[in-house]
Amino acid sequence: MGRMVAWEYALLVRRYQAQGRNFHVSFVWYGPDGSRTDITAYGDTAIAHLNRAGREGWELVSAAEDVNNVQGSTEVHRYHLKRQLG
């Protein structure tokens, strides 16, 4: 019988919020250990953050977007990632 593959999961959240006439973009990494880290300083695009995670062995599993269309003031993108353990 084959060896079972074990995975760990993480979440990258991109938040785009209106602040007066300007917008603020932030990125938060939710690690497999339950940690929450603001990683905005590591890049200003989702692609930059996903490429960084990919270099660390993370694979994008799915992505979802929530847009507050009533006020048009908030977008939240969630990127679900996995990485093989061991």
N, C-alpha and C positions, 0 to 999 in steps of 0.2 A: 504494500500500500504506500502511496506517495506521501511525502511530508506536507503537512498543512502549512499554508502561507499565512503569516500574521501581519496585520496592518496597523498603523497608527494614523490618526486623522487630525487635521487642523482646519482652521477657517481664516480666510483673509476677508476683511470687510472694508469696503471703500464707501465713505460717506461724503456726499456733496451737499452742502447746506448754504442757503442764502444768509448773508449777514449784511443787512441794509442793501446797498446797491452792488455789493461784492459777493463773491462766493468763496467758501473755504472747503478745501478737499483734505480729508484725513484718511489714514489707513491704520487699521488695528489688526494685529495677529493674535488669534486665539490658538494657543499651542495644545498639543496632545495631553499635556500635564495639567491643563486647566488654567494656565497663565494667560494674561491679557497684556499685550505690549503695544504701545503706540509706535508704529514704525514709519510714520509719515516722512521723517527726515531721510529715509533710505531711497526715496524716489518720488516723482510727482505723477507717475502713471501706473495704472494697474499692470501693464505689461512689464515695467521695470521690476515691480514686486513679484510677479509670477515668475519671471526669469531668474530672479535671485533665489526664490524658493525651489525652482527646478534644479538649480546648481547644487542645492542641498538634498536632492533626491526626492522632492515632492512632485507629485503628478496631479494635475487638475482633474477632478472627477465630475464636477458640475458647477454651474454658475446660475445665479438668480438675481433679479433686479426688482426693487420696489421703488415706485415713483409716486410721490404725493402730487397727483395732477390737480387736485382742488386748489392748492395754493402755489404749486409749482416751485416749492422752496426746498425740497429734500429729495435726493436720490440715494438709495442704499444698494450697493452691489455686494453680493456674497459669493465668494469663491471657495468651494469645498475641495480640499486636497487630501491625498493619502500618500503614505510612504511605507515601504516594506520594512518590517522589523528584522533585525539580525543581519 
